[in-house]
Amino acid sequence: MHPRLQSIDRLGTTSRVNQPQTEQLDIHSEAFLHRLMKGQLRLSIACAAAFLIALLGLPLANYFFPELMAKRIFGFTLSWFILGVLFFPLVWVIAWFFIRRSIALEEEETQSVGGRASVPASHLE
């Protein structure tokens, strides 16, 4: 940061003063990081909500629909089939979606400021 844009207060911490109104947005700026982190926070909340719905939905389904959850599928009750067979693939799908979308968010933000993404998504597959 340019020395004119900093001031040291009585506690010895630096703060911004006279910040220009038309600050150029680049990949190293606070505004860029704030926008990227805000998008990733929304994505994290959505993925966490999907996980919690799956996690809490099974006991609720057992409570509200005991006849349905007692049905047999491949020798297991539906409840055990969901818990033992379907739950882990669901978690993997949520994780896969999170990673892919997070990379896409970073690339979109980087391209929006005129730069190039440091690692293309095709290199991560």
C-alpha atoms as an extended CHARMM CRD file, in Angstrom:
* protein
*
       125  EXT
         1         1  MET       CA              0.0000000000        0.0000000000        0.0000000000  PROA      1               0.0000000000
         2         2  HSD       CA              1.2440000000        3.4640000000       -0.7990000000  PROA      2               0.0000000000
         3         3  PRO       CA              2.5370000000        5.3520000000        2.2930000000  PROA      3               0.0000000000
         4         4  ARG       CA              0.1090000000        8.2430000000        1.6770000000  PROA      4               0.0000000000
         5         5  LEU       CA             -2.8150000000        5.8610000000        2.0740000000  PROA      5               0.0000000000
         6         6  GLN       CA             -1.7990000000        4.6770000000        5.5400000000  PROA      6               0.0000000000
         7         7  SER       CA             -1.8520000000        6.3930000000        8.8560000000  PROA      7               0.0000000000
         8         8  ILE       CA             -0.7160000000        5.0480000000       12.1760000000  PROA      8               0.0000000000
         9         9  ASP       CA             -3.1310000000        5.6140000000       15.0110000000  PROA      9               0.0000000000
        10        10  ARG       CA             -2.2060000000        5.9480000000       18.6770000000  PROA      10              0.0000000000
        11        11  LEU       CA             -2.3250000000        2.1760000000       19.1990000000  PROA      11              0.0000000000
        12        12  GLY       CA              0.2340000000        1.5990000000       16.4560000000  PROA      12              0.0000000000
        13        13  THR       CA             -2.1190000000       -0.0720000000       14.0000000000  PROA      13              0.0000000000
        14        14  THR       CA             -2.3650000000        1.0840000000       10.4270000000  PROA      14              0.0000000000
        15        15  SER       CA             -5.6000000000        2.1210000000        8.8100000000  PROA      15              0.0000000000
        16        16  ARG       CA             -6.5290000000        3.3930000000        5.3850000000  PROA      16              0.0000000000
        17        17  VAL       CA             -7.1900000000        7.0780000000        4.9270000000  PROA      17              0.0000000000
        18        18  ASN       CA             -7.8280000000        9.0150000000        1.7520000000  PROA      18              0.0000000000
        19        19  GLN       CA             -8.6350000000        5.7700000000       -0.0710000000  PROA      19              0.0000000000
        20        20  PRO       CA             -9.2450000000        6.5600000000       -3.7430000000  PROA      20              0.0000000000
        21        21  GLN       CA            -12.8530000000        6.0940000000       -4.8390000000  PROA      21              0.0000000000
        22        22  THR       CA            -11.8930000000        4.4670000000       -8.1340000000  PROA      22              0.0000000000
        23        23  GLU       CA             -9.5510000000        1.7750000000       -6.8810000000  PROA      23              0.0000000000
        24        24  GLN       CA             -8.5260000000       -0.5760000000       -9.6850000000  PROA      24              0.0000000000
        25        25  LEU       CA             -9.7660000000       -4.0830000000       -8.9180000000  PROA      25              0.0000000000
        26        26  ASP       CA             -6.9750000000       -6.6280000000       -9.3610000000  PROA      26              0.0000000000
        27        27  ILE       CA             -6.4250000000      -10.1600000000       -8.0970000000  PROA      27              0.0000000000
        28        28  HSD       CA             -4.3450000000       -8.9110000000       -5.1610000000  PROA      28              0.0000000000
        29        29  SER       CA             -6.8340000000       -6.3110000000       -3.9240000000  PROA      29              0.0000000000
        30        30  GLU       CA             -8.9700000000       -6.5120000000       -0.8160000000  PROA      30              0.0000000000
        31        31  ALA       CA            -12.1340000000       -5.9970000000       -2.8820000000  PROA      31              0.0000000000
        32        32  PHE       CA            -11.3080000000       -8.9560000000       -5.1340000000  PROA      32              0.0000000000
        33        33  LEU       CA            -10.6570000000      -11.2410000000       -2.1700000000  PROA      33              0.0000000000
        34        34  HSD       CA            -13.8130000000      -10.0290000000       -0.4330000000  PROA      34              0.0000000000
        35        35  ARG       CA            -15.9620000000      -10.7910000000       -3.5080000000  PROA      35              0.0000000000
        36        36  LEU       CA            -14.3630000000      -14.2050000000       -3.9500000000  PROA      36              0.0000000000
        37        37  MET       CA            -14.7470000000      -15.1000000000       -0.2690000000  PROA      37              0.0000000000
        38        38  LYS       CA            -18.3780000000      -13.9300000000       -0.3030000000  PROA      38              0.0000000000
        39        39  GLY       CA            -19.1550000000      -16.2150000000       -3.2420000000  PROA      39              0.0000000000
        40        40  GLN       CA            -17.3430000000      -19.1320000000       -1.6370000000  PROA      40              0.0000000000
        41        41  LEU       CA            -19.2110000000      -18.5270000000        1.6310000000  PROA      41              0.0000000000
        42        42  ARG       CA            -22.5360000000      -18.7800000000       -0.2160000000  PROA      42              0.0000000000
        43        43  LEU       CA            -21.3580000000      -21.9850000000       -1.8640000000  PROA      43              0.0000000000
        44        44  SER       CA            -20.1930000000      -23.4180000000        1.4750000000  PROA      44              0.0000000000
        45        45  ILE       CA            -23.5120000000      -22.6290000000        3.1300000000  PROA      45              0.0000000000
        46        46  ALA       CA            -25.4310000000      -24.2770000000        0.2730000000  PROA      46              0.0000000000
        47        47  CYS       CA            -23.2960000000      -27.4370000000        0.4350000000  PROA      47              0.0000000000
        48        48  ALA       CA            -23.5120000000      -27.5580000000        4.2360000000  PROA      48              0.0000000000
        49        49  ALA       CA            -27.3000000000      -27.1780000000        4.0140000000  PROA      49              0.0000000000
        50        50  ALA       CA            -27.5100000000      -30.0660000000        1.5430000000  PROA      50              0.0000000000
        51        51  PHE       CA            -25.4100000000      -32.2270000000        3.8690000000  PROA      51              0.0000000000
        52        52  LEU       CA            -27.4910000000      -31.3040000000        6.9200000000  PROA      52              0.0000000000
        53        53  ILE       CA            -30.7280000000      -32.0360000000        5.0770000000  PROA      53              0.0000000000
        54        54  ALA       CA            -29.4030000000      -35.4880000000        4.2000000000  PROA      54              0.0000000000
        55        55  LEU       CA            -28.0600000000      -36.0550000000        7.7130000000  PROA      55              0.0000000000
        56        56  LEU       CA            -31.1820000000      -34.9140000000        9.5380000000  PROA      56              0.0000000000
        57        57  GLY       CA            -33.6140000000      -36.1360000000        6.9120000000  PROA      57              0.0000000000
        58        58  LEU       CA            -32.9990000000      -39.8180000000        7.5990000000  PROA      58              0.0000000000
        59        59  PRO       CA            -34.0430000000      -39.7530000000       11.2800000000  PROA      59              0.0000000000
        60        60  LEU       CA            -37.0060000000      -37.5410000000       10.3920000000  PROA      60              0.0000000000
        61        61  ALA       CA            -38.0400000000      -39.9370000000        7.6310000000  PROA      61              0.0000000000
        62        62  ASN       CA            -37.7830000000      -42.8200000000       10.0990000000  PROA      62              0.0000000000
        63        63  TYR       CA            -39.9770000000      -40.9250000000       12.5590000000  PROA      63              0.0000000000
        64        64  PHE       CA            -42.6350000000      -39.6330000000       10.1520000000  PROA      64              0.0000000000
        65        65  PHE       CA            -42.6980000000      -42.4990000000        7.6220000000  PROA      65              0.0000000000
        66        66  PRO       CA            -41.8690000000      -45.6990000000        9.5500000000  PROA      66              0.0000000000
        67        67  GLU       CA            -43.7600000000      -47.9680000000        7.1420000000  PROA      67              0.0000000000
        68        68  LEU       CA            -41.9070000000      -46.6350000000        4.1130000000  PROA      68              0.0000000000
        69        69  MET       CA            -38.5220000000      -46.8070000000        5.8390000000  PROA      69              0.0000000000
        70        70  ALA       CA            -39.2050000000      -50.4440000000        6.8700000000  PROA      70              0.0000000000
        71        71  LYS       CA            -39.6400000000      -51.5870000000        3.2530000000  PROA      71              0.0000000000
        72        72  ARG       CA            -36.9990000000      -54.0550000000        2.0660000000  PROA      72              0.0000000000
        73        73  ILE       CA            -34.6290000000      -53.1490000000       -0.7710000000  PROA      73              0.0000000000
        74        74  PHE       CA            -31.9040000000      -55.6330000000       -1.7490000000  PROA      74              0.0000000000
        75        75  GLY       CA            -32.3290000000      -57.3720000000        1.6050000000  PROA      75              0.0000000000
        76        76  PHE       CA            -31.9960000000      -54.1800000000        3.6790000000  PROA      76              0.0000000000
        77        77  THR       CA            -34.6280000000      -51.9010000000        5.1020000000  PROA      77              0.0000000000
        78        78  LEU       CA            -34.8180000000      -48.6220000000        3.2020000000  PROA      78              0.0000000000
        79        79  SER       CA            -33.4090000000      -46.8410000000        6.2350000000  PROA      79              0.0000000000
        80        80  TRP       CA            -30.2720000000      -49.0230000000        6.3320000000  PROA      80              0.0000000000
        81        81  PHE       CA            -29.9590000000      -48.9600000000        2.5510000000  PROA      81              0.0000000000
        82        82  ILE       CA            -29.8710000000      -45.1430000000        2.5580000000  PROA      82              0.0000000000
        83        83  LEU       CA            -27.4940000000      -45.0270000000        5.5130000000  PROA      83              0.0000000000
        84        84  GLY       CA            -25.1630000000      -47.8110000000        4.4340000000  PROA      84              0.0000000000
        85        85  VAL       CA            -25.1640000000      -47.5260000000        0.6600000000  PROA      85              0.0000000000
        86        86  LEU       CA            -26.4220000000      -44.1350000000       -0.5080000000  PROA      86              0.0000000000
        87        87  PHE       CA            -25.1180000000      -41.7610000000        2.1560000000  PROA      87              0.0000000000
        88        88  PHE       CA            -21.4060000000      -41.8480000000        1.2730000000  PROA      88              0.0000000000
        89        89  PRO       CA            -21.9340000000      -41.3950000000       -2.4770000000  PROA      89              0.0000000000
        90        90  LEU       CA            -24.1570000000      -38.4280000000       -1.6470000000  PROA      90              0.0000000000
        91        91  VAL       CA            -21.3650000000      -36.8870000000        0.4390000000  PROA      91              0.0000000000
        92        92  TRP       CA            -18.9190000000      -37.4780000000       -2.4280000000  PROA      92              0.0000000000
        93        93  VAL       CA            -21.3220000000      -35.7560000000       -4.8600000000  PROA      93              0.0000000000
        94        94  ILE       CA            -21.6530000000      -32.7580000000       -2.5490000000  PROA      94              0.0000000000
        95        95  ALA       CA            -17.8460000000      -32.5530000000       -2.2050000000  PROA      95              0.0000000000
        96        96  TRP       CA            -17.3610000000      -32.9050000000       -5.9740000000  PROA      96              0.0000000000
        97        97  PHE       CA            -19.9150000000      -30.1530000000       -6.6200000000  PROA      97              0.0000000000
        98        98  PHE       CA            -18.2510000000      -27.8950000000       -4.0410000000  PROA      98              0.0000000000
        99        99  ILE       CA            -14.7820000000      -28.3140000000       -5.5480000000  PROA      99              0.0000000000
       100       100  ARG       CA            -15.9380000000      -27.8160000000       -9.1410000000  PROA      100             0.0000000000
       101       101  ARG       CA            -18.0340000000      -24.7740000000       -8.2920000000  PROA      101             0.0000000000
       102       102  SER       CA            -15.2970000000      -23.2690000000       -6.1010000000  PROA      102             0.0000000000
       103       103  ILE       CA            -12.7900000000      -23.5380000000       -8.9600000000  PROA      103             0.0000000000
       104       104  ALA       CA            -15.3360000000      -22.0220000000      -11.3390000000  PROA      104             0.0000000000
       105       105  LEU       CA            -15.9400000000      -19.1190000000       -8.9310000000  PROA      105             0.0000000000
       106       106  GLU       CA            -12.2060000000      -18.4090000000       -8.7390000000  PROA      106             0.0000000000
       107       107  GLU       CA            -11.8840000000      -18.4820000000      -12.5210000000  PROA      107             0.0000000000
       108       108  GLU       CA            -14.9290000000      -16.2310000000      -12.9910000000  PROA      108             0.0000000000
       109       109  GLU       CA            -13.6200000000      -13.6920000000      -10.4990000000  PROA      109             0.0000000000
       110       110  THR       CA            -10.1480000000      -13.7560000000      -12.0200000000  PROA      110             0.0000000000
       111       111  GLN       CA            -11.5380000000      -13.2570000000      -15.5100000000  PROA      111             0.0000000000
       112       112  SER       CA            -13.8000000000      -10.4500000000      -14.3050000000  PROA      112             0.0000000000
       113       113  VAL       CA            -10.7490000000       -8.3870000000      -13.3250000000  PROA      113             0.0000000000
       114       114  GLY       CA             -9.0570000000       -9.0200000000      -16.6480000000  PROA      114             0.0000000000
       115       115  GLY       CA             -6.4990000000      -11.5620000000      -15.4660000000  PROA      115             0.0000000000
       116       116  ARG       CA             -6.1280000000      -15.2120000000      -16.2080000000  PROA      116             0.0000000000
       117       117  ALA       CA             -6.7980000000      -18.0500000000      -13.7960000000  PROA      117             0.0000000000
       118       118  SER       CA             -3.5640000000      -19.4450000000      -12.3850000000  PROA      118             0.0000000000
       119       119  VAL       CA             -4.5990000000      -23.0860000000      -12.8260000000  PROA      119             0.0000000000
       120       120  PRO       CA             -7.2050000000      -23.9700000000      -15.4670000000  PROA      120             0.0000000000
       121       121  ALA       CA             -9.8800000000      -26.4370000000      -14.3680000000  PROA      121             0.0000000000
       122       122  SER       CA             -8.8380000000      -28.8360000000      -17.1170000000  PROA      122             0.0000000000
       123       123  HSD       CA             -5.4920000000      -29.3350000000      -15.3360000000  PROA      123             0.0000000000
       124       124  LEU       CA             -7.2060000000      -30.3980000000      -12.1130000000  PROA      124             0.0000000000
       125       125  GLU       CA             -9.1000000000      -33.3500000000      -13.5660000000  PROA      125             0.0000000000
